[in-house]
Amino acid sequence: MLKLSRKLSDEVLHLVGGSLKVMESLGARYRSLGRVYYSLFYRSIVEREMEFAEIKPGSKVLNVGCGPLPMTAVSLARNGHSVVALDKDKKAVESARKVVDDLGLDLEIVRGDPGCVDITEFDAVWVSLHVSPRSEVVEMARALKEDQVLVFRNVRGWLSEIYPRVSPGVLGRDVMRVKRSFGKESVFVNGGEA
């Protein structure tokens, strides 16, 4: 397996993260690019995640790390869920609000980190791959109550040398992992007693 120095790994992560932020910002600004990006990378992922998460229609869902082009939140809202999307970045929140307004969707975009929201008020919590620190994912998983589900995106394989990841074993709960393309996976954690 590829082994990178921590410094090189941090530099690659910064470059990739910055590139994705630029791509999503462009997708938010130029609607046709956003539609292509959504169609290629997100629609099928979120649809598959909803299927595996088994959330009921009309569920209240929190999307952590929505970014400037809140594709996960948009997919969830278009599928009839009541969605609150959260991001730490002021510009990302402003952009996401504009996208949601332009689409005429009824979904709330909030600026803050996961600690500012009581996740137990939601039926499901979706966490984006780029949410950091990843320890926040572990904290959310441990706070789940009965009948809640946490869905988080994780890296696997060689990408784990570049990106921080959450080892599902540290959660102390049963998880289901679904492999995706490009060295990624969706991880599903059910609430209740650990």
N, C-alpha and C positions, 0 to 999 in steps of 0.2 A: 504494500500500500504506500502511496505517496506520503512522505513525511516532510512537512514544511517547518521552518523555524517559526517561533511565536511571532517574531517581528514581521517576517514575510507574510505569515498568515493574517496578521492584523492589517497589513497594508493591502492585501488582496481583498479582505473583507470590506475595508473602507472603500476601495475602488468599486467593487461589485455593488455594495449598498448604495453608493453615490450614483452609480449608473442606473440602478433600478428606480431610485427617487427621481432622477431626471426623466426616465421613460414614463413613469406614472404622472409626473407633472406635465409632460408634453401630451400624454393621453387625456388628461383632465382639460387641458387648454384646447386641443384640437380633437374634436369629437370623433371624427372618422378614425384617427389613430387609436383613440381610446376604445372604440368598438372592436377594432382588429385585435388589440392587446387582450381585451376581455374575452373575445371569442377563442383566441388561440390558447390562452393560459388559465383562465379562471372559470368560465361557465361550467365546463364538465367537471372540474375539480370540486366546486361547491355543490353541484348537483349530486355527485357521488358521496360527498361528505354528509349531506343532508340525509341521503338514503341510509348510510351506515349509522348515523347518529339517532335515527328513528324519532326525530322530534315531530310533535303533532302540529297540524296547521294552526296558525295563529299564536305559536309559541313566542314568548318574550326572549329575545336573543341579544347578547352583548358581543360586539365585535371589537376586540382589542388590537390596536395598531392598524387602523383603517387606511392610513396614508392619504395622499392627495387625490387618488383615484380609487374611491372606496368600493371596489368591485365585489368583494365578499359581502359587504353590507347591502349593496344593491341587489345582488342575487338573492340573498335571504329575504329582503323586503318584497322583491318581485314574486317570491314564492309564498307570500301571504303571512310572513312573520313580522312581529313588532320588533323593530331593531333600534338599538342604541349603539352608535359607532364611536369609538374612543381613540384619540391619538394625542401624544405629548407635544407634537410640533405645531406651533401656531399657524404657519403657512400651510401645512398639510390640512389642518382643520378648516381654514378659510377656503381652500380649494375644494375640499370634499363637500362643504356646504353648498358651494356654487354648483358643483356637479349634480348633487341631489336635487337642488332647486330647479335646475335646467331639465332634469328628468321628470319633475313633477311627483317625486316620491315623498311619502310621509315617513321619514326616518330621521332620528335625532343624531346630530354630530356633536360630540362633547370634547373639550380639550382637557386633558389630564392623564394621569397614570392609573393603573388598575387599583391602586390603593385608595383612590378618591371615589370609588363606586362599590356598593355592596353587591358582590356577585351573587349572593344568595337570593336576590330579587329576580333572577333570570332563570329561565328553563334550560338555557344552553349558553355556553360561552365559546366563541371562536377566537383563537389567538393566531395572529399572523406570524410568519416565519421570522420576520425582522424585529420582533419585539425583544427588547433587551433592557435590563439584564434577564437572561433566561431563568434566573431564580424566581422571577415573578410568575412564571408558568407553574413551577413547583408549588408556590404559595397558593395559587388559584386552585390547583388540583386538590390540595389538602383542605381547602375551605369549602369544597363542594358538599351540598346536602343531598339527602335522598332525592331521587328523581331528577337530578341535574346531570348534564353531560358537558364535558369540556372537550373541545376539538382543538388540537394544536398542530401546527405544521412544523416539521422537523427535517433535518438533513440526515442522510445516511451515507455510508460508503466514503468515497474520497472527499466529498464535500464537508464531512465532519472534521477534516483537517483545516478547513478554512473558517467555517461558521461555528459559533457556539451552538451546542445542542443540549437537549434534555434527554438524559438516559431514562427511558420509561421505568426502569427498575427502581429508581430513587423515589418514585411517587408512592410506593407502598400500597398500590392498588392494582387491580386487574386492568389491563389495557388491551385495546385492539389496535394493531398497527396495519395500515394499508399502504403498500408501496405505490409510489407514483413515479413518473418519469423524471429524468434529470437529477437523480440522486436524492430524491425527497420522499417523504412519507407523511401521511395524515395519521395522527394518534388520537384515539378516542378513550376518554376516561369517564367512568360512571361514578356518580356521587354515592354517598352513604358511608357506612362503616368501612374503615380500611382493613 
